[in-house]
Amino acid sequence: MTEARERSEWARTSTLMALIANAHRDAKKTRPFKPTDFDPFTQQEKKNVNDMALLKAMFTGMKQAEGTGH
């Protein structure tokens, strides 16, 4: 229950942060910010997905290297 409340509060806060950042950005130099850029919960989820993709790439690369050497 506590985590759900934290997620809800961060969703609200990150939306406001993205709004402020987009109001002050240079449209010609930077991309628009999204609330997920500021939300630590979504960043953790993205990191886990990237870590798994990296591990998968390393594992499949090792399998291919082992298969070519024999």
PAGU-329316 format. One line per field, with one value per residue (C-alpha): residue in one letter; x, y, z. Coordinates in nm, 3 decimals, decimal comma, padded with zeros to 5 digits. Layout:
N
rest [A ...]
u [X ...]
v [Y ...]
w [Z ...]
REM end
This chain:
70
rest [M T E A R E R S E W A R T S T L M A L I A N A H R D A K K T R P F K P T D F D P F T Q Q E K K N V N D M A L L K A M F T G M K Q A E G T G H]
u [00,000 00,286 00,453 00,131 00,101 00,464 00,413 00,102 00,279 00,581 00,354 00,200 00,532 00,708 00,425 00,478 00,854 00,815 00,578 00,826 01,121 00,931 00,832 01,200 01,365 01,496 01,274 01,545 01,811 01,636 01,356 01,039 01,059 00,817 00,704 00,882 01,213 01,169 00,992 01,236 00,997 00,984 01,360 01,410 01,180 01,363 01,697 01,581 01,465 01,796 01,993 01,802 01,854 02,225 02,245 02,055 02,289 02,593 02,456 02,359 02,693 02,876 02,670 02,752 03,122 03,128 02,949 03,194 03,506 03,421]
v [00,000 00,233 00,165 00,234 00,570 00,655 00,561 00,778 01,075 01,037 01,014 01,346 01,508 01,388 01,528 01,869 01,843 01,758 02,052 02,294 02,151 02,174 02,533 02,627 02,417 02,535 02,362 02,374 02,207 01,950 01,698 01,735 01,580 01,311 01,246 00,911 01,100 01,220 00,926 00,705 00,408 00,393 00,442 00,135 -00,067 00,051 -00,036 -00,389 -00,437 -00,303 -00,528 -00,833 -00,739 -00,698 -01,033 -01,199 -01,047 -01,157 -01,509 -01,556 -01,409 -01,659 -01,946 -01,838 -01,804 -02,149 -02,304 -02,161 -02,278 -02,650]
w [00,000 00,078 -00,256 -00,444 -00,272 -00,348 -00,714 -00,730 -00,574 -00,803 -01,106 -01,011 -00,923 -01,237 -01,451 -01,295 -01,336 -01,706 -01,750 -01,594 -01,787 -02,118 -02,045 -02,003 -02,273 -02,607 -02,863 -03,128 -02,915 -02,698 -02,726 -02,519 -02,175 -02,065 -01,708 -01,724 -01,756 -01,397 -01,234 -01,038 -01,045 -01,425 -01,443 -01,224 -01,449 -01,761 -01,603 -01,526 -01,885 -02,020 -01,785 -01,903 -02,268 -02,202 -02,027 -02,311 -02,570 -02,373 -02,329 -02,693 -02,801 -02,583 -02,726 -03,082 -03,000 -02,841 -03,138 -03,394 -03,213 -03,210]
REM end
